[in-house]
């Protein structure tokens, strides 16, 4: 995932702003980490450069 996606990503549950936590970054791409909603406190994992933005009930 590229950091510039943070400008357009929102929480799929409540449309709240997301905070990014990076655990592994390579060549300007986020490989591992998570996105956490400021509004509903839901966390979405980033694995192998892909953010899993599915609602918790569908994961």
N, C-alpha and C positions, 0 to 999 in steps of 0.2 A: 504494500500500500504506500502510496506517495503522500507526503505531508500536506500537499496542496488540496487533497481530498477533504481535509478538515473544514475547508471553507463551505462545502456543500452537504456534508453528512450531518444528519440529525437522528435522534432516537426514533426508531420505528414505532415505539409504543406511545410516546407522548409528544414527540417533535421537539424535545428539549435539546439543549446544547450538550455536546460530548467533550469529555476530557480525555486526552491521549496519554497513555503510559507505554513507553517503549522499553522492551527488554532485550531486543536484538535488532540492529539496523546495519544494513550493508549497501554500499553504493547508492546512497540517498533513497533507499527504500526500506520501509519498516517491515521486517520479517516476522517478528513475534512481539506481542504486546496486548493491550486491551483498550477499549473505549468504554468510558463510564458516563452515564447520563447524570447531569447536575440536578435534574428535576425529579426523576423517579428512582434514581440510584441503581438502575439496571446496568449490568456489565456485559459487553460483547467482546469476545476474544478475537485476536488477530493471529492467525497461524499460516505459515508459509505465504506471507504477503497478502492474504485474503481476510478481510474483516467479515465475521459471521454476524450479519445484521438481522438474522431471523429472530422473531419474538421467542422468548424462553419456552413457550408451550410447543413450538415447532422444531426445536433443536434436537 
